[in-house]
């Protein structure tokens, strides 16, 4: 999350047209050392200091998950949950009873909307914005409109805080985005009406768009290259942990206002740790603050009980790009096709991932249990996909994940009973795996000179997918066939999976550098599977020549 799930795309967008490198000639002349070399030689790549600071930085994903998926519980449809009673003796009592007793959510909504307001009354008005503000029947579109507002805010926030992270530092970006998300999240719980809630929810999305990306980058910039890959995947589990906590919290605190206050407050509580987390030494070095970067590394070495290298840190040199851009991509016959497939794939996976989450109330069983199971299969998806992608290849693993999600959703839409739930869980497994790996594959398909521009465009497509998901659900609900959304999303994911099978395999190949490299015979780079993306085969500036899922995966999870 993905999507999201923000993303390395944001980091890449910020660096489009420029490359950051530690000049080897200057380092040799002055007898200087790069940060990675310092970590590998004396400081340690993932000692106790990095374990502490990495873990503290990644904890931001827990409140990010709470605020992102909070809508599943605050927007619960009381009709599907049966949160109303029929007024005894009313002339529509029999029709009301039929609506209350049916297990089909679409039929329940259709029958309920034929009732007069005097024929029923809410039993749990305070547990959902839908029951509190009567967002049913003619007003039902507002249930999902607020979710579109959240993802629109997310889109804006990801771009703004990505820039702020590079300009003012990772910590300041986390503090600013966390304050926005936390305060707006708590204000949601005080909203006196729907449109006030809509505004606060959009601002919450704006903040959430920045906290995950900045937290991920900060945590990973403390560690050495041989650990960076593994820890990129590990960041995904923090988000999944938040997804597991949310249904437990919602079950214990069903009141939507209190749930909003607690979720927003969790971000502000996290920010209390920020004074104890150092700034990224890599960012400090890029900004010319060599003394501060050295002090940060010295603090890490102290925690690790190691020592600093004898040589001073090397300066970082910024070299301009080649000037290639999206026009060159669209004019290139091979890249144009790859770009079109990737845009559709990114849009589709974001729709599917969030669509399944937003539709859990329409599945059999308790919405709380179902959401906990969704989080559990997400963890399993990360484990399995990270094992397969370096063994059977990028194309088959990622396309297989899309096809699993797509076919499972299609079958879920046309089946009933417990089978529908298990198929939806399989779909969530596929969507989570696809969301975690699609950035890796896209980064390996495009040459260095246009990689940032292409990944940036794909990232925007994913965010638009997040905005489109509530609209798809809204249309399905208006047709009194909620599972139509599963059918649409399933077809979309299946189509994306089939299209991805037409793309080339990139496992073990040197990444293309220029437009002329695309379509040339592949150049394999011999790396041990467990070392791919861990620092071997890296450009001097740290860009992977042969990538691994773990190097890129975690960047994507602002999920949008």
C-alpha positions in Angstrom: 0.0 0.0 0.0 0.9 -0.4 -2.4 0.3 1.8 -3.6 -0.7 2.8 -1.0 1.7 1.2 -0.1 3.7 6.3 -0.6 6.4 5.1 -2.7 9.9 4.9 -4.0 8.1 6.5 -6.9 8.0 9.7 -4.8 11.7 9.4 -4.0 12.4 8.8 -7.6 10.2 11.7 -8.7 12.1 14.0 -6.4 15.3 12.9 -7.9 14.2 12.9 -11.6 16.9 14.3 -13.8 19.6 14.1 -11.2 21.9 11.4 -9.8 23.6 11.5 -6.4 27.0 9.8 -6.2 30.0 9.7 -4.0 32.9 10.6 -6.3 35.4 7.7 -6.2 38.2 9.9 -7.7 37.7 12.6 -5.2 37.4 10.1 -2.3 40.6 8.4 -3.4 42.5 11.8 -3.7 41.4 13.0 -0.4 41.3 9.5 1.2 37.7 9.8 2.1 35.0 7.1 2.5 31.4 6.8 1.5 28.6 6.1 4.1 28.1 2.6 2.8 31.8 1.8 3.0 31.9 3.2 6.5 29.0 1.0 7.6 30.5 -2.1 5.9 34.0 -1.5 7.2 33.8 -0.5 10.9 30.4 0.9 12.0 28.3 -2.1 11.2 25.5 -2.5 8.7 22.7 -3.5 11.0 23.8 -3.4 14.6 21.9 -2.5 17.7 21.8 1.1 16.8 20.3 0.6 13.4 17.9 -2.0 14.8 16.7 0.5 17.3 16.4 3.5 14.9 15.0 1.4 12.0 12.3 -0.1 14.2 11.4 3.3 15.7 11.1 4.9 12.2 9.0 2.0 10.8 6.5 2.1 13.7 4.9 5.0 11.9 3.3 2.4 9.6 1.0 1.2 12.5 -0.9 4.5 12.9 -0.8 5.0 9.1 -2.6 1.7 8.6 -5.2 2.6 11.3 -6.0 6.0 9.6 -6.0 4.5 6.1 -8.4 1.6 6.7 -10.4 3.3 9.5 -13.0 4.0 6.9 -13.9 0.3 6.8 -15.4 0.6 10.3 -16.4 4.3 10.6 -18.4 3.9 7.3 -20.0 0.5 8.1 -23.4 0.2 6.3 -25.9 -0.4 9.1 -28.3 -2.1 6.6 -25.8 -4.9 5.9 -25.1 -5.2 9.6 -28.8 -5.3 10.6 -28.4 -2.3 12.9 -32.1 -1.4 12.9 -35.4 -2.6 14.4 -38.9 -2.7 12.8 -41.5 -0.7 14.5 -44.2 -3.2 15.8 -47.7 -2.7 14.3 -46.6 -0.5 11.5 -48.2 -1.3 8.1 -44.8 -2.0 6.6 -43.7 -4.3 9.4 -43.7 -7.3 7.1 -41.6 -5.7 4.4 -39.3 -4.4 7.1 -38.8 -7.9 8.5 -38.0 -9.2 5.0 -35.3 -6.5 4.6 -33.9 -7.3 8.0 -33.8 -11.0 7.6 -32.3 -11.3 4.1 -28.6 -12.2 3.9 -28.1 -10.6 0.5 -26.9 -7.0 1.1 -28.1 -5.8 -2.2 -31.6 -7.1 -1.7 -31.6 -5.8 1.9 -30.8 -2.3 0.6 -33.5 -2.5 -2.1 -36.2 -3.6 0.3 -35.1 -1.1 3.0 -35.4 1.9 0.7 -39.1 1.1 0.1 -39.8 1.7 3.8 -41.0 4.9 5.2 -38.8 6.4 8.0 -41.5 5.6 10.6 -41.3 1.9 9.9 -37.8 1.4 11.5 -35.3 2.9 13.9 -31.6 2.5 14.4 -30.2 0.3 17.2 -26.5 1.4 16.9 -26.7 4.9 15.6 -23.4 6.0 17.2 -21.3 3.2 15.6 -21.2 4.5 12.0 -21.4 7.8 10.2 -24.0 6.1 8.0 -26.5 5.6 10.8 -25.7 8.8 12.6 -26.3 11.0 9.5 -28.7 8.6 7.6 -26.5 8.1 4.6 -28.8 5.5 3.1 -30.9 5.2 0.0 -30.7 8.6 -1.8 -27.8 9.7 0.4 -25.9 6.4 0.1 -23.4 7.9 -2.4 -21.9 9.9 0.4 -20.6 6.7 2.1 -17.9 6.2 -0.6 -17.5 9.8 -1.6 -15.7 10.5 1.6 -13.2 7.7 0.8 -12.5 9.3 -2.6 -11.8 12.6 -0.7 -9.3 10.7 1.5 -7.4 9.3 -1.5 -7.4 12.7 -3.2 -5.8 14.2 -0.1 -3.4 11.3 -0.1 -2.4 12.1 -3.7 -1.6 15.7 -2.9 0.2 14.8 0.4 2.4 12.3 -1.2 3.8 14.8 -3.6 4.1 17.6 -1.1 5.7 15.7 1.7 8.0 13.9 -0.8 9.4 17.3 -1.7 9.5 18.4 1.9 11.4 15.2 2.9 14.2 16.1 0.4 14.2 19.8 1.2 13.8 20.0 4.9 14.8 16.5 6.0 13.1 13.1 6.7 12.3 14.0 10.4 10.6 17.3 9.6 8.5 15.6 6.9 7.4 12.9 9.4 6.6 15.5 12.0 4.7 17.8 9.6 2.7 15.0 7.9 2.1 13.2 11.2 0.8 16.4 12.8 -1.6 16.9 9.9 -2.8 13.3 9.9 -3.1 13.1 13.6 -4.9 16.4 14.3 -7.2 15.9 11.3 -7.9 12.3 12.3 -8.9 13.4 15.8 -11.0 16.3 14.4 -13.0 13.7 12.4 -14.3 12.4 15.7 -15.6 15.8 16.6 -17.3 16.6 13.2 -20.8 17.9 13.6 -21.9 17.0 10.1 -21.0 15.1 7.0 -19.2 17.8 5.0 -17.1 18.8 8.0 -16.2 15.1 8.3 -15.4 15.0 4.6 -13.0 17.9 4.9 -11.2 16.5 7.9 -10.9 13.1 6.3 -9.4 14.6 3.2 -6.8 16.4 5.3 -6.1 13.1 7.1 -5.3 11.6 3.7 -3.0 14.5 2.9 -1.0 13.7 6.1 -1.0 9.9 5.6 0.4 10.5 2.1 3.6 11.6 3.7 4.2 9.8 6.9 4.8 6.3 5.5 7.1 7.3 2.8 9.3 9.5 5.0 9.4 6.9 7.8 10.4 4.2 5.4 13.2 6.2 3.8 14.5 7.4 7.2 14.7 3.9 8.6 16.4 2.4 5.5 19.0 5.1 5.3 20.5 4.1 8.6 21.4 0.6 7.4 24.1 -0.9 5.2 23.6 -2.1 1.6 23.6 -5.8 2.3 20.7 -5.4 4.7 18.7 -2.8 2.8 17.0 -5.3 0.7 15.7 -7.5 3.5 14.6 -4.5 5.5 12.7 -3.1 2.5 10.4 -6.1 2.7 10.3 -6.0 6.6 8.7 -2.5 6.4 5.6 -4.1 4.9 5.0 -6.1 8.0 4.6 -3.0 10.1 1.7 -1.9 7.9 0.2 -5.4 8.1 0.5 -5.2 11.9 -1.5 -2.0 11.9 -4.1 -3.8 9.8 -4.3 -6.5 12.4 -4.7 -4.1 15.3 -7.5 -2.1 13.7 -10.3 -4.7 13.8 -9.4 -5.5 17.4 -9.6 -1.9 18.3 -12.8 -1.4 16.4 -14.4 -4.4 18.1 -13.5 -3.0 21.5 -14.4 0.6 20.7 -17.3 0.4 18.2 -18.2 4.1 18.5 -16.9 5.7 15.4 -16.1 9.0 17.1 -14.0 7.4 19.8 -12.3 5.2 17.2 -11.4 8.2 15.1 -10.0 10.0 18.2 -7.9 7.0 19.1 -6.6 6.5 15.6 -5.6 10.1 15.2 -4.1 10.2 18.6 -1.9 7.2 17.9 0.0 9.3 15.3 0.5 12.2 17.8 1.7 9.6 20.4 4.2 8.3 17.9 5.6 11.8 17.2 6.7 11.9 20.9 9.4 9.5 19.9 10.9 11.8 17.2 13.4 13.6 19.4 15.0 10.3 20.0 15.5 9.3 16.4 18.4 11.0 14.5 18.1 12.5 11.1 19.3 10.5 8.1 23.1 10.7 7.8 22.7 10.3 4.0 20.4 13.3 3.8 22.7 15.3 6.0 25.6 14.5 3.8 23.7 15.5 0.6 22.9 18.8 2.3 26.6 19.5 2.9 26.3 18.9 6.7 29.2 16.6 6.9 29.8 17.2 10.6 26.2 16.3 11.5 26.4 13.2 9.3 29.6 12.1 11.0 28.0 12.7 14.4 25.0 10.5 13.5 27.2 7.7 12.3 29.3 8.1 15.5 26.1 7.7 17.6 25.2 4.5 15.6 28.7 3.2 16.2 28.4 3.9 19.9 25.2 1.8 20.1 26.8 -0.9 18.0 29.9 -0.9 20.2 32.0 -0.4 17.2 34.1 2.5 15.9 34.1 5.1 13.2 36.5 4.7 10.3 39.7 6.6 10.3 38.9 8.4 7.0 36.4 11.3 6.8 33.2 11.0 4.8 33.3 11.7 1.1 31.2 14.5 -0.3 28.2 13.7 -2.5 28.2 15.0 -6.0 25.1 15.9 -7.9 25.3 15.2 -11.6 22.6 16.3 -14.0 20.5 13.8 -16.1 20.5 13.3 -19.8 17.4 15.3 -20.6 15.3 12.3 -21.7 11.7 12.4 -20.7 8.2 11.1 -21.2 8.2 12.3 -24.8 11.0 9.9 -25.6 9.2 7.1 -23.8 6.0 7.6 -25.9 8.0 7.9 -29.1 9.9 4.6 -28.4 7.9 1.6 -29.8 9.0 -0.8 -27.1 8.9 1.5 -24.1 5.5 2.9 -25.2 4.0 -0.6 -24.9 5.7 -1.3 -21.6 4.6 2.0 -20.2 0.9 1.5 -21.2 0.9 -2.0 -19.5 2.5 -0.6 -16.3 0.1 2.3 -16.0 -2.9 -0.1 -16.3 -1.3 -2.5 -13.9 -0.6 0.1 -11.2 -4.1 1.5 -11.5 -5.6 -1.9 -11.3 -3.6 -3.2 -8.3 -4.5 -0.1 -6.2 -8.2 -0.5 -7.1 -8.1 -4.1 -6.2 -6.2 -3.8 -2.9 -8.4 -1.1 -1.5 -11.6 -2.4 -3.1 -11.3 -5.7 -1.2 -10.7 -3.9 2.1 -13.7 -1.5 1.6 -16.0 -4.4 0.6 -15.3 -6.7 3.6 -18.7 -5.8 5.2 -20.4 -7.5 2.2 -18.6 -10.8 2.9 -20.1 -13.6 5.1 -19.2 -13.5 8.8 -18.1 -10.8 11.2 -16.5 -7.8 9.6 -14.0 -7.7 12.5 -12.9 -11.3 12.0 -12.8 -10.9 8.2 -10.5 -7.9 8.5 -8.1 -9.7 10.9 -8.0 -12.6 8.4 -7.2 -10.1 5.6 -4.3 -8.8 7.5 -3.0 -12.3 8.1 -3.1 -13.3 4.5 -1.3 -10.1 3.6 1.7 -11.2 5.7 1.6 -14.6 4.0 1.6 -12.9 0.7 4.8 -10.9 1.4 6.6 -14.1 2.6 5.7 -16.2 -0.4 6.2 -13.5 -3.0 9.6 -12.5 -1.7 10.7 -16.2 -1.9 9.3 -16.7 -5.4 10.3 -13.5 -7.2 14.1 -14.4 -7.1 13.4 -18.1 -8.1 10.8 -18.3 -10.7 11.3 -14.7 -11.9 9.6 -11.3 -11.8 7.1 -11.8 -14.6 5.6 -15.0 -13.5 5.4 -14.1 -9.8 3.8 -10.7 -10.4 1.5 -11.8 -13.2 0.5 -14.8 -11.1 -0.4 -12.5 -8.2 -2.6 -10.4 -10.4 -4.3 -13.5 -11.9 -4.8 -15.0 -8.4 -6.5 -11.8 -7.3 -8.5 -11.4 -10.5 -9.9 -14.9 -10.8 -10.6 -15.1 -7.1 -12.6 -11.9 -7.2 -14.6 -13.0 -10.2 -15.5 -16.3 -8.6 -16.3 -14.5 -5.3 -18.8 -12.3 -7.1 -20.7 -15.3 -8.4 -20.6 -17.6 -5.4 -22.3 -17.5 -2.0 -21.7 -18.7 1.5 -18.3 -19.3 3.1 -16.7 -19.9 -0.4 -17.1 -16.2 -1.1 -15.1 -15.3 1.9 -12.3 -17.7 1.2 -12.1 -16.6 -2.4 -11.9 -12.9 -1.2 -9.0 -13.9 1.1 -7.2 -15.5 -1.8 -7.8 -12.3 -3.8 -6.4 -10.1 -1.0 -3.3 -12.4 -0.9 -2.7 -11.9 -4.6 -3.4 -8.1 -4.5 -1.0 -7.6 -1.5 1.8 -9.6 -3.3 1.2 -7.6 -6.5 1.2 -4.3 -4.7 4.5 -5.2 -3.0 6.3 -6.2 -6.2 5.0 -4.1 -9.0 7.4 -1.3 -8.3 10.4 -3.7 -8.5 9.3 -4.9 -12.0 8.6 -1.5 -13.4 11.9 -0.2 -12.2 13.7 -3.0 -14.0 11.8 -2.5 -17.3 12.7 1.2 -17.9 16.1 2.6 -18.6 17.9 4.8 -16.1 17.5 8.0 -18.1 13.7 7.8 -17.9 13.1 5.6 -14.9 12.2 8.4 -12.5 9.7 9.9 -14.9 8.0 6.5 -15.7 7.8 5.4 -12.1 6.4 8.8 -11.1 3.7 8.5 -13.8 2.9 5.0 -12.6 2.7 6.2 -9.0 0.1 8.8 -10.0 -1.9 6.1 -11.8 -2.0 4.1 -8.6 -3.2 7.0 -6.6 -5.9 7.6 -9.2 -6.8 4.0 -8.8 -7.3 4.6 -5.1 -9.7 7.5 -5.9 -11.6 5.4 -8.4 -12.2 2.5 -6.1 -14.9 4.2 -4.0 -16.6 5.3 -7.2 -16.8 1.8 -8.5 -18.3 0.6 -5.2 -20.7 3.5 -5.1 -22.0 2.6 -8.6 -22.4 -1.1 -7.5 -24.3 -0.1 -4.4 -26.6 2.2 -6.4 -27.5 -0.8 -8.6 -28.2 -2.8 -5.3 -25.6 -5.3 -6.4 -22.5 -4.6 -4.2 -20.6 -7.6 -5.5 -20.6 -6.1 -8.9 -17.5 -4.2 -7.7 -15.7 -7.5 -7.1 -16.6 -8.5 -10.7 -15.3 -5.3 -12.2 -12.1 -5.4 -10.1 -11.6 -9.1 -10.8 -11.8 -8.5 -14.6 -9.4 -5.6 -14.3 -6.8 -7.6 -12.3 -7.1 -10.6 -14.6 -6.6 -8.4 -17.7 -3.6 -6.7 -16.0 -2.1 -10.1 -15.2 -2.4 -11.3 -18.8 -0.9 -8.1 -20.1 2.1 -8.5 -17.7 2.8 -11.9 -19.2 3.6 -10.1 -22.4 6.4 -8.2 -20.7 10.0 -9.4 -20.7 11.7 -11.2 -17.8 14.2 -9.1 -15.9 15.5 -11.4 -13.2 19.3 -11.4 -13.2 19.7 -8.9 -16.0 21.6 -5.7 -15.9 19.2 -2.8 -16.0 19.1 -0.7 -19.2 20.8 2.6 -18.9 19.8 4.4 -22.1 16.9 4.2 -24.6 19.2 2.3 -27.0 19.7 -0.4 -24.4 16.0 -1.3 -24.6 15.5 -4.1 -27.1 19.2 -5.0 -27.1 20.2 -8.6 -26.1 19.9 -8.9 -22.3 23.1 -8.9 -20.3 22.9 -11.2 -17.3 24.6 -10.3 -14.1 25.8 -13.2 -12.0 24.7 -12.6 -8.4 23.9 -15.1 -5.8 20.1 -15.0 -5.3 20.4 -14.0 -1.6 22.6 -11.1 -2.5 20.6 -9.6 -5.3 19.8 -6.0 -4.4 21.9 -6.1 -1.3 24.7 -3.9 -2.5 26.5 -6.1 -5.0 26.2 -5.0 -8.6 25.4 -1.4 -7.5 26.2 1.8 -9.2 28.4 4.1 -7.3 25.4 6.2 -6.4 23.5 3.3 -5.0 21.1 2.6 -7.9 20.8 -1.1 -8.3 22.0 -2.7 -11.5 20.2 -5.9 -10.7 17.3 -5.2 -8.4 15.6 -7.3 -5.8 12.0 -7.1 -4.5 13.2 -6.1 -1.2 15.1 -3.1 -2.4 12.0 -1.4 -3.8 9.0 -3.0 -2.2 8.7 -1.0 1.0 8.8 2.4 -0.8 5.4 1.8 -2.2 3.5 1.4 0.9 1.9 4.7 1.6 -0.3 2.6 -0.6 -1.6 4.9 -3.1 
